[in-house]
Amino acid sequence: MKDFEFPMGNIQMVGKSQGPMYKGEKPIEAGLAPMFTLDFVARHAVDFWLSTEDLPSPHNRVMINREGQITLSYTPNNQVAKERLYSKLKSMLNHLGMHEHLIPRNLYMKNEIDIGGVAHQSGTCRFGTDSATSVLDTNCKAHELDNLYVVDTSFFPSIGAVNPALTAMANALRVGDHLLERLK
């Protein structure tokens, strides 16, 4: 299936929903509906995955407090882009030529993933040419240490709401070539 990319994120077709999935995602609301109703909705649903990303923010960070515990400071941002993407999907549903069903063709069972479901973290070791504003240089070497290189996704300033694995691998190969040259 084709994915649709927009400046604010992307929309992807995903696997088929099943009735019990709705009950698990929205236990209070779905608990009021009989399972045959949820199965009916699932059979007639067209499933999409919308993804946007939080923009880089120095206030969103992982820290260690005085007691040595890991703490998280997080405030969602980029909410305007998320709402624009959601509105774009809703506006497209009525133009997809779907057959009429007993439920509206543009029904959207919105489920947001909370902080426990985040993935593809990036931006924790910013890179650049100025050590005052970045941790790593353009070869992903720590400005302050000669033998520390970081080649995971933490050097990315942003990932564009997509899986960054191939880009991280390509960068690791690039940095590896730099290290080979340096060792000669």
Secondary structure, DSSP 4 states (H G I P E B T S, - for coil): ---EEETTEEEEE-PPP-HHHHHHHSHHHHHTS-HHHHHHHHHH---EEEE--PPP-TTSEEEE-TTS-EEEE-----HHHHHHHHHHHHHHHTTS-PPP-SS-TT--------GGG--S---SS-B-S-TTT-SB-TTSBBSS-TT-B--SGGG-S--TTS--HHHHHHHHHHHHHHHHHHH-
